């Protein structure tokens, strides 16, 4: 199966450092806001009228802002995620971002170009979500990298 893929260049954050970098995650500059890649990509999706969350499986929280902020999913989005997760709340391989707009849903797997790859657990999660009836159009791989602004 082939999935939609998109790409974006970000500039690294050069402002005040943050205290919790989640073990050294890159901090990106997204329109003057310091964000991890998952949240920066969520911001880009939000500019297109979608709502969403970072599915932070590391700390088992949904996020729209940097930690420690956490949020809940609306019931409709939670039902969609539960269906894709086979009824489990937190499941290995689940994509990084869940977005929704006007009854449509999008799972986004965030990958840093030339550094990350799709893992076996992610392939297994995708296969099981497809078998649960989630259409292939609901999945996107979003590659990113950093580049100086002059190169973007």
ROKENU-817507 format. One line per field, with one value per atom (N, C-alpha, C, O): residue number from 1; z, y, x; chain. Coordinates in pm, whole numbers, plus 50000, padded with zeros to 5 digits. Atoms other than C-alpha are relative to their C-alpha. Layout:
nr <- NUM; ...
z <- Z; ...
y <- Y; ...
x <- X; ...
kette <- A; ...
***
This chain:
nr <- 1; 1; 1; 1; 2; 2; 2; 2; 3; 3; 3; 3; 4; 4; 4; 4; 5; 5; 5; 5; 6; 6; 6; 6; 7; 7; 7; 7; 8; 8; 8; 8; 9; 9; 9; 9; 10; 10; 10; 10; 11; 11; 11; 11; 12; 12; 12; 12; 13; 13; 13; 13; 14; 14; 14; 14; 15; 15; 15; 15; 16; 16; 16; 16; 17; 17; 17; 17; 18; 18; 18; 18; 19; 19; 19; 19; 20; 20; 20; 20; 21; 21; 21; 21; 22; 22; 22; 22; 23; 23; 23; 23; 24; 24; 24; 24; 25; 25; 25; 25; 26; 26; 26; 26; 27; 27; 27; 27; 28; 28; 28; 28; 29; 29; 29; 29; 30; 30; 30; 30; 31; 31; 31; 31; 32; 32; 32; 32; 33; 33; 33; 33; 34; 34; 34; 34; 35; 35; 35; 35; 36; 36; 36; 36; 37; 37; 37; 37; 38; 38; 38; 38; 39; 39; 39; 39; 40; 40; 40; 40; 41; 41; 41; 41; 42; 42; 42; 42; 43; 43; 43; 43; 44; 44; 44; 44; 45; 45; 45; 45; 46; 46; 46; 46; 47; 47; 47; 47; 48; 48; 48; 48; 49; 49; 49; 49; 50; 50; 50; 50; 51; 51; 51; 51; 52; 52; 52; 52; 53; 53; 53; 53; 54; 54; 54; 54; 55; 55; 55; 55; 56; 56; 56; 56; 57; 57; 57; 57; 58; 58; 58; 58; 59; 59; 59; 59; 60; 60; 60; 60; 61; 61; 61; 61; 62; 62; 62; 62; 63; 63; 63; 63; 64; 64; 64; 64; 65; 65; 65; 65; 66; 66; 66; 66; 67; 67; 67; 67; 68; 68; 68; 68; 69; 69; 69; 69; 70; 70; 70; 70; 71; 71; 71; 71; 72; 72; 72; 72; 73; 73; 73; 73; 74; 74; 74; 74; 75; 75; 75; 75; 76; 76; 76; 76; 77; 77; 77; 77; 78; 78; 78; 78; 79; 79; 79; 79; 80; 80; 80; 80; 81; 81; 81; 81; 82; 82; 82; 82; 83; 83; 83; 83; 84; 84; 84; 84; 85; 85; 85; 85; 86; 86; 86; 86; 87; 87; 87; 87; 88; 88; 88; 88; 89; 89; 89; 89; 90; 90; 90; 90; 91; 91; 91; 91; 92; 92; 92; 92; 93; 93; 93; 93; 94; 94; 94; 94; 95; 95; 95; 95; 96; 96; 96; 96; 97; 97; 97; 97; 98; 98; 98; 98; 99; 99; 99; 99; 100; 100; 100; 100; 101; 101; 101; 101; 102; 102; 102; 102; 103; 103; 103; 103; 104; 104; 104; 104; 105; 105; 105; 105; 106; 106; 106; 106; 107; 107; 107; 107; 108; 108; 108; 108; 109; 109; 109; 109; 110; 110; 110; 110; 111; 111; 111; 111; 112; 112; 112; 112; 113; 113; 113; 113; 114; 114; 114; 114; 115; 115; 115; 115; 116; 116; 116; 116; 117; 117; 117; 117; 118; 118; 118; 118; 119; 119; 119; 119; 120; 120; 120; 120; 121; 121; 121; 121; 122; 122; 122; 122; 123; 123; 123; 123; 124; 124; 124; 124; 125; 125; 125; 125; 126; 126; 126; 126; 127; 127; 127; 127; 128; 128; 128; 128; 129; 129; 129; 129; 130; 130; 130; 130; 131; 131; 131; 131; 132; 132; 132; 132; 133; 133; 133; 133; 134; 134; 134; 134; 135; 135; 135; 135; 136; 136; 136; 136; 137; 137; 137; 137; 138; 138; 138; 138; 139; 139; 139; 139; 140; 140; 140; 140; 141; 141; 141; 141; 142; 142; 142; 142; 143; 143; 143; 143; 144; 144; 144; 144; 145; 145; 145; 145; 146; 146; 146; 146; 147; 147; 147; 147; 148; 148; 148; 148; 149; 149; 149; 149; 150; 150; 150; 150; 151; 151; 151; 151; 152; 152; 152; 152
z <- 50000; 50000; 50000; 50067; 49997; 49929; 50077; 50071; 49921; 50157; 49947; 49886; 50037; 50091; 50087; 50205; 49930; 50186; 49968; 49854; 50025; 50229; 50075; 50155; 49950; 50327; 50037; 49973; 49959; 50510; 50061; 50134; 49935; 50607; 50117; 50106; 49884; 50952; 50035; 50002; 49943; 51111; 50145; 50212; 49859; 51448; 50084; 50043; 49906; 51745; 50050; 50093; 49954; 51837; 50120; 50167; 49886; 52122; 50132; 50138; 49867; 52492; 50000; 49944; 49992; 52560; 50091; 50175; 49913; 52720; 50096; 50069; 49896; 53032; 49966; 49997; 50027; 52911; 49849; 49781; 50144; 52566; 49965; 49855; 50026; 52600; 49956; 49859; 50033; 52593; 49880; 49814; 50109; 52335; 49866; 49762; 50126; 52076; 49941; 50015; 50067; 51820; 50032; 50034; 49975; 51902; 49875; 49837; 50128; 51587; 50018; 50112; 50003; 51510; 49903; 49782; 50083; 51385; 50016; 50109; 49997; 51313; 50133; 50190; 49877; 51619; 50128; 50237; 49884; 51851; 50007; 49908; 49989; 51987; 50018; 50110; 49996; 51920; 49959; 49881; 50052; 51879; 49863; 49832; 50137; 51524; 49995; 49908; 50002; 51609; 50016; 49948; 49978; 51736; 49887; 49851; 50112; 51456; 49879; 49811; 50111; 51200; 50030; 49940; 49961; 51393; 49970; 49919; 50029; 51365; 49851; 49812; 50145; 50987; 49955; 49871; 50033; 50966; 50047; 49978; 49948; 51182; 49912; 49907; 50089; 50935; 49884; 49816; 50107; 50688; 50052; 49981; 49945; 50920; 50078; 50122; 49925; 51092; 50148; 50185; 49858; 51465; 50023; 49941; 49977; 51624; 50126; 50204; 49885; 51883; 49960; 49861; 50003; 51919; 50092; 50208; 49919; 52041; 50060; 50000; 49932; 52287; 50072; 50190; 49942; 52347; 50106; 50192; 49899; 52550; 50140; 50233; 49868; 52836; 50010; 50110; 50004; 52737; 50026; 50117; 49992; 52689; 49858; 49763; 50124; 52412; 50024; 50131; 49982; 52354; 49879; 49765; 50102; 52162; 50020; 49934; 49966; 52329; 50066; 50099; 49936; 52477; 50139; 50207; 49863; 52796; 50098; 50072; 49941; 53064; 49956; 50002; 50044; 52887; 49942; 49865; 50056; 52810; 49981; 50042; 50027; 52678; 49979; 49973; 50031; 52616; 49854; 49794; 50135; 52279; 50007; 50103; 50009; 52176; 49983; 49933; 50004; 52197; 49861; 49847; 50137; 51817; 49960; 49897; 50034; 51780; 50083; 50033; 49916; 52073; 49945; 49944; 50060; 51911; 49875; 49854; 50121; 51582; 50037; 49978; 49956; 51760; 50060; 50033; 49940; 51962; 49893; 49904; 50111; 51640; 49933; 49906; 50065; 51480; 50092; 50045; 49901; 51801; 50046; 50138; 49959; 51827; 50141; 50212; 49868; 52141; 50112; 50225; 49899; 52324; 50001; 49895; 49994; 52448; 49948; 49866; 50041; 52403; 49937; 50000; 50072; 52144; 49925; 49859; 50070; 52011; 49849; 49792; 50144; 51653; 49957; 49838; 50034; 51670; 49942; 49993; 50057; 51450; 50101; 50206; 49909; 51607; 50015; 50122; 49999; 51517; 49951; 49857; 50048; 51486; 49978; 50069; 50034; 51309; 49948; 49898; 50046; 51223; 49949; 49996; 50057; 51017; 49929; 49839; 50067; 50920; 49973; 49861; 50013; 50983; 49934; 49916; 50058; 50822; 50104; 50191; 49905; 51010; 49925; 49812; 50060; 50940; 50108; 50207; 49916; 51111; 49930; 49810; 50059; 51055; 50075; 50196; 49945; 51112; 49966; 49848; 50016; 51163; 49995; 50084; 50018; 51036; 49960; 49871; 50038; 51024; 49883; 49889; 50124; 50676; 50026; 50093; 49992; 50655; 50141; 50160; 49864; 51030; 50055; 50138; 49949; 51090; 49888; 49770; 50096; 50923; 50063; 50185; 49951; 50953; 50069; 50012; 49920; 51225; 49978; 49927; 50012; 51230; 50078; 50030; 49919; 51510; 49930; 49944; 50072; 51293; 49879; 49848; 50112; 50992; 50051; 49989; 49941; 51215; 50042; 50019; 49959; 51360; 49877; 49879; 50122; 51010; 49940; 49902; 50056; 50885; 50079; 50022; 49916; 51181; 49991; 49995; 50016; 51144; 49867; 49861; 50131; 50774; 50010; 49958; 49984; 50868; 50089; 50082; 49916; 51124; 49922; 49975; 50085; 50833; 49985; 49931; 50018; 50847; 49857; 49821; 50140; 50482; 49987; 50069; 50025; 50342; 49986; 50013; 50017; 50268; 50134; 50137; 49866; 50645; 50056; 50172; 49951; 50668; 49916; 49793; 50065; 50588; 50070; 50193; 49947; 50634; 49974; 49860; 50010; 50702; 50033; 50149; 49981; 50652; 50021; 49961; 49974; 50785; 50014; 50041; 49972; 50810; 50034; 50019; 49967; 50923; 49893; 49834; 50097; 50697; 50041; 50096; 49971; 50740; 49919; 49809; 50070; 50643; 49859; 49768; 50134; 50347; 49899; 49779; 50091; 50205; 49979; 49892; 50012; 50250; 49886; 49860
y <- 49883; 50000; 50124; 50127; 49873; 50350; 50103; 50105; 49895; 50643; 50135; 50149; 49863; 51015; 50045; 50012; 49948; 51186; 50148; 50189; 49859; 51555; 50036; 49958; 49960; 51749; 50147; 50229; 49860; 52070; 50023; 49938; 49955; 52254; 50089; 50175; 49913; 52411; 50059; 50003; 49942; 52640; 49955; 49945; 50033; 52534; 50122; 50235; 49893; 52741; 50062; 49991; 49928; 53009; 50088; 50161; 49919; 53171; 49934; 49848; 50053; 53094; 49847; 49796; 50145; 52724; 49962; 50041; 50049; 52517; 49898; 49841; 50086; 52308; 49851; 49775; 50142; 51973; 49976; 50006; 50027; 51868; 49855; 49809; 50140; 51512; 49917; 49842; 50080; 51364; 50050; 49973; 49942; 51601; 50010; 50018; 49980; 51632; 50136; 50232; 49872; 51903; 50099; 50062; 49893; 52232; 50087; 50146; 49931; 52396; 50134; 50155; 49869; 52752; 49992; 49980; 50004; 52748; 50134; 50154; 49866; 53107; 50069; 50132; 49933; 53231; 49926; 49980; 50081; 52954; 49879; 49808; 50118; 52689; 49875; 49867; 50121; 52345; 49878; 49888; 50125; 51982; 49977; 50038; 50022; 51851; 49962; 50009; 50043; 51685; 50118; 50126; 49882; 52013; 50102; 50168; 49908; 52220; 49955; 50037; 50054; 51992; 50014; 50044; 49975; 52010; 50145; 50171; 49858; 52392; 50022; 50095; 49986; 52365; 49946; 50005; 50059; 52139; 50092; 50107; 49910; 52382; 50123; 50179; 49885; 52664; 49969; 50061; 50041; 52463; 49975; 49921; 50011; 52468; 49873; 49852; 50124; 52133; 50025; 50121; 50005; 52066; 49870; 49779; 50125; 51801; 50000; 50095; 50019; 51671; 49922; 49849; 50088; 51524; 49884; 49905; 50119; 51167; 49964; 49890; 50018; 51164; 49866; 49859; 50134; 50790; 49981; 49893; 50009; 50842; 50027; 49952; 49966; 51010; 49970; 50002; 50038; 50881; 50120; 50120; 49877; 51227; 50048; 50019; 49927; 51422; 50142; 50198; 49865; 51758; 50089; 50045; 49898; 52077; 50106; 50191; 49908; 52268; 49918; 49801; 50068; 52181; 49950; 50010; 50046; 51974; 50110; 50187; 50104; 51988; 50005; 49924; 49989; 52097; 49867; 49803; 50118; 51807; 50034; 50128; 49975; 51791; 49868; 49762; 50116; 51550; 50007; 50115; 50004; 51439; 50022; 49979; 50000; 51528; 49855; 49770; 50138; 51218; 49939; 49822; 50056; 51178; 49958; 49854; 50034; 51182; 49881; 49797; 50114; 50943; 49870; 49767; 50120; 50698; 49956; 49836; 50032; 50718; 49938; 49838; 50053; 50662; 49860; 49771; 50132; 50371; 49895; 49783; 50094; 50208; 49963; 49845; 50026; 50244; 49923; 49843; 50066; 50127; 49865; 49806; 50128; 49815; 50003; 49902; 49987; 49948; 50032; 50055; 49967; 50015; 50151; 50213; 49856; 50369; 50037; 50128; 49971; 50367; 49874; 49768; 50117; 50137; 50030; 50133; 49986; 50091; 50011; 49938; 49983; 50210; 50104; 50137; 49899; 50468; 50124; 50165; 49879; 50773; 50114; 50111; 49889; 51098; 50103; 50161; 49893; 51331; 49944; 49864; 50026; 51291; 50135; 50218; 49874; 51573; 49969; 49859; 50019; 51622; 50133; 50241; 49884; 51858; 49952; 49868; 50026; 51838; 49852; 49813; 50142; 51465; 49918; 49798; 50071; 51376; 49990; 50076; 50024; 51235; 49974; 49925; 50019; 51225; 49959; 50029; 50042; 51028; 50041; 50017; 49952; 51179; 49938; 49954; 50055; 50991; 50098; 50126; 49897; 51242; 49933; 49856; 50058; 51147; 50108; 50189; 49908; 51347; 49939; 49825; 50049; 51312; 49952; 50019; 50064; 51085; 49954; 49906; 50044; 51008; 49900; 49816; 50088; 50826; 49909; 49941; 50091; 50531; 49941; 49946; 50066; 50352; 49870; 49789; 50117; 50087; 49886; 49906; 50116; 49736; 50021; 49986; 49976; 49837; 50097; 50086; 49903; 50126; 49933; 49962; 50075; 49897; 49910; 49900; 50088; 49654; 50080; 50037; 49914; 49937; 50041; 50034; 49957; 50064; 49886; 49905; 50116; 49716; 49969; 49942; 50030; 49659; 50110; 50081; 49890; 50005; 49988; 50010; 50021; 49937; 49886; 49896; 50113; 49602; 50036; 49972; 49952; 49789; 50094; 50143; 49919; 49989; 50145; 50225; 49863; 50307; 50012; 49937; 49989; 50421; 50049; 50127; 49961; 50462; 50152; 50206; 49854; 50829; 50072; 50192; 49940; 50890; 49998; 50031; 50012; 50838; 50085; 50092; 49914; 51075; 49983; 49981; 49996; 51050; 50140; 50187; 49862; 51395; 50004; 49991; 49991; 51427; 50145; 50236; 49866; 51726; 49997; 49892; 49982; 51856; 50146; 50230; 49863; 52168; 50058; 49989; 49928; 52425; 50146; 50195; 49857; 52784; 50068; 50023; 49930; 53030; 50039; 50037; 49960; 53144; 49886; 49910; 50114; 52791; 49955; 49872; 50046; 52752; 50073; 50048
x <- 50085; 50000; 50090; 50193; 49926; 50124; 49918; 49795; 50062; 50052; 50043; 50149; 49964; 50048; 50118; 50127; 49883; 50373; 50012; 49991; 49969; 50448; 50127; 50177; 49869; 50758; 49999; 49932; 49988; 50847; 50138; 50190; 49876; 51166; 49964; 49877; 50014; 51183; 50135; 50240; 49879; 51436; 50006; 49903; 49984; 51577; 49970; 49996; 50032; 51460; 50129; 50221; 49882; 51715; 49970; 50057; 50040; 51523; 50036; 50125; 49977; 51512; 49985; 49888; 50016; 51575; 49883; 49841; 50106; 51301; 50061; 50167; 49943; 51352; 49989; 50082; 50020; 51212; 50001; 49904; 49989; 51333; 49966; 49995; 50038; 51198; 50120; 50111; 49882; 51546; 50077; 50147; 49922; 51689; 49929; 49994; 50073; 51412; 50036; 50059; 49973; 51480; 49888; 49770; 50097; 51309; 49997; 50098; 50015; 51175; 49933; 49857; 50063; 51073; 49883; 49901; 50121; 50715; 49930; 49852; 50060; 50612; 50027; 49938; 49961; 50802; 49965; 49982; 50036; 50683; 50094; 50110; 49914; 50926; 49914; 49833; 50083; 50775; 50081; 50176; 49949; 50868; 49935; 49833; 50048; 50814; 49852; 49779; 50140; 50482; 49905; 49802; 50085; 50337; 50015; 49918; 49980; 50492; 49917; 49856; 50079; 50329; 49851; 49772; 50139; 50002; 49962; 49853; 50028; 50024; 49978; 49887; 50017; 50068; 49864; 49797; 50130; 49762; 49887; 49787; 50102; 49565; 49982; 49872; 50015; 49635; 49906; 49858; 50091; 49424; 49858; 49774; 50135; 49122; 49972; 49859; 50017; 49176; 50028; 50097; 49966; 49185; 50074; 50067; 49930; 49400; 50083; 50082; 49915; 49641; 50125; 50126; 49884; 49985; 49965; 49931; 50022; 49936; 50135; 50214; 49872; 50225; 49998; 49962; 50005; 50255; 50108; 50096; 49893; 50575; 49945; 49973; 50055; 50388; 49850; 49786; 50142; 50041; 49910; 49827; 50078; 49892; 49969; 50042; 50030; 49722; 50045; 50022; 49945; 49886; 49970; 49967; 50010; 49825; 50108; 50130; 49891; 50109; 50111; 50092; 49888; 50448; 49962; 49878; 50022; 50450; 50039; 50131; 50084; 50336; 49853; 49773; 50139; 50014; 49951; 50021; 50066; 49779; 49853; 49801; 50141; 49424; 49928; 49990; 50082; 49139; 49958; 49956; 50055; 49007; 49849; 49785; 50147; 48653; 49952; 50026; 50052; 48431; 50006; 50040; 49998; 48406; 50140; 50158; 49862; 48785; 50049; 50123; 49962; 48829; 49942; 50010; 50061; 48585; 50077; 50099; 49924; 48778; 50134; 50175; 49871; 49110; 49983; 50063; 50026; 48965; 49979; 50029; 50024; 48847; 50132; 50158; 49872; 49191; 50094; 50175; 49912; 49363; 49947; 50003; 50056; 49150; 49945; 49949; 50059; 48984; 50097; 50055; 49900; 49311; 50024; 50024; 49979; 49375; 50140; 50153; 49862; 49755; 50057; 50061; 49954; 49903; 50129; 50141; 49872; 50254; 49977; 49895; 50011; 50291; 49899; 49892; 50101; 50012; 50069; 50173; 49941; 50084; 50009; 49946; 49969; 50203; 49889; 49872; 50100; 49917; 49867; 49862; 50135; 49542; 49933; 49928; 50068; 49357; 49860; 49833; 50138; 48990; 49944; 49980; 50069; 48775; 49875; 49882; 50128; 48409; 49976; 49942; 50027; 48377; 50109; 50093; 49887; 48709; 50111; 50124; 49891; 49009; 50129; 50129; 49869; 49379; 50099; 50116; 49889; 49655; 50128; 50145; 49875; 49999; 50117; 50131; 49876; 50323; 50113; 50138; 49897; 50606; 50137; 50173; 49868; 50952; 50100; 50074; 49892; 51274; 50074; 50120; 49939; 51420; 50143; 50221; 49869; 51725; 50039; 50151; 49968; 51707; 49900; 49935; 50105; 51378; 49951; 49961; 50063; 51212; 49876; 49859; 50121; 50880; 50042; 50115; 49965; 50909; 49901; 49791; 50089; 50762; 49870; 49762; 50120; 50522; 49905; 49784; 50083; 50400; 49933; 49817; 50059; 50345; 49887; 49781; 50101; 50156; 49876; 49763; 50112; 49942; 49918; 49795; 50068; 49861; 49919; 49803; 50070; 49769; 49873; 49768; 50117; 49537; 49895; 49775; 50096; 49378; 49925; 49804; 50064; 49311; 49897; 49786; 50093; 49153; 49881; 49777; 50113; 48937; 49909; 49810; 50086; 48794; 50042; 49966; 49952; 49003; 50054; 50146; 49956; 49048; 50145; 50192; 49861; 49400; 50016; 50123; 49994; 49316; 50013; 50040; 49991; 49321; 50142; 50163; 49863; 49698; 50095; 50084; 49901; 49983; 50134; 50140; 49864; 50359; 50051; 50049; 49954; 50502; 50148; 50187; 49855; 50877; 50040; 49983; 49951; 51064; 50152; 50211; 49857; 51417; 50024; 49935; 49967; 51593; 50090; 50173; 49917; 51749; 50000; 49902; 50001; 51856; 49891; 49858; 50107; 51583; 50041; 49957; 49957; 51793; 49989; 49981; 50010; 51770; 49857; 49832; 50139; 51393; 49931; 49813
kette <- A; A; A; A; A; A; A; A; A; A; A; A; A; A; A; A; A; A; A; A; A; A; A; A; A; A; A; A; A; A; A; A; A; A; A; A; A; A; A; A; A; A; A; A; A; A; A; A; A; A; A; A; A; A; A; A; A; A; A; A; A; A; A; A; A; A; A; A; A; A; A; A; A; A; A; A; A; A; A; A; A; A; A; A; A; A; A; A; A; A; A; A; A; A; A; A; A; A; A; A; A; A; A; A; A; A; A; A; A; A; A; A; A; A; A; A; A; A; A; A; A; A; A; A; A; A; A; A; A; A; A; A; A; A; A; A; A; A; A; A; A; A; A; A; A; A; A; A; A; A; A; A; A; A; A; A; A; A; A; A; A; A; A; A; A; A; A; A; A; A; A; A; A; A; A; A; A; A; A; A; A; A; A; A; A; A; A; A; A; A; A; A; A; A; A; A; A; A; A; A; A; A; A; A; A; A; A; A; A; A; A; A; A; A; A; A; A; A; A; A; A; A; A; A; A; A; A; A; A; A; A; A; A; A; A; A; A; A; A; A; A; A; A; A; A; A; A; A; A; A; A; A; A; A; A; A; A; A; A; A; A; A; A; A; A; A; A; A; A; A; A; A; A; A; A; A; A; A; A; A; A; A; A; A; A; A; A; A; A; A; A; A; A; A; A; A; A; A; A; A; A; A; A; A; A; A; A; A; A; A; A; A; A; A; A; A; A; A; A; A; A; A; A; A; A; A; A; A; A; A; A; A; A; A; A; A; A; A; A; A; A; A; A; A; A; A; A; A; A; A; A; A; A; A; A; A; A; A; A; A; A; A; A; A; A; A; A; A; A; A; A; A; A; A; A; A; A; A; A; A; A; A; A; A; A; A; A; A; A; A; A; A; A; A; A; A; A; A; A; A; A; A; A; A; A; A; A; A; A; A; A; A; A; A; A; A; A; A; A; A; A; A; A; A; A; A; A; A; A; A; A; A; A; A; A; A; A; A; A; A; A; A; A; A; A; A; A; A; A; A; A; A; A; A; A; A; A; A; A; A; A; A; A; A; A; A; A; A; A; A; A; A; A; A; A; A; A; A; A; A; A; A; A; A; A; A; A; A; A; A; A; A; A; A; A; A; A; A; A; A; A; A; A; A; A; A; A; A; A; A; A; A; A; A; A; A; A; A; A; A; A; A; A; A; A; A; A; A; A; A; A; A; A; A; A; A; A; A; A; A; A; A; A; A; A; A; A; A; A; A; A; A; A; A; A; A; A; A; A; A; A; A; A; A; A; A; A; A; A; A; A; A; A; A; A; A; A; A; A; A; A; A; A; A; A; A; A; A; A; A; A; A; A; A; A; A; A; A; A; A; A; A; A; A; A; A; A; A
***
